[in-house]
């Protein structure tokens, strides 16, 4: 039976040290992506991969999500995942809409309306 003087679940300190080292390695790798001046999709994919790895380790270990119940994990992780899927779908739709406008106007690029600051 638990008493009020018992502490919560304790994890070995070594796991936190290993995760800190991994975060340092991923941050260094992310820095080298800029240092070596990668270009295009490779650059952005590497940056996003390192960012997601670091965020995942921080959430899993330092926020103790790795030891939580499945219901809590899905309640926290599914909404951002759903948003990423929807943003990806909007991005695909945005390209389609842009190209459809260009085809409608019979030009290579769709006309862009510029808004100026006044009324």
Buried (B, 14 or more C-beta within 10 A) or exposed (E): EEEEEEEEEEEEEEEEEEBEEBBEEBEEBBEEBEEEEBEEEEBEEBBEBBEEBBEEBEBBBEEEBBEEEEEEBEEEEEEEEEEEEEEEEEEEEEEEEEEEBBEEEEEEEBEEEEEEEEE
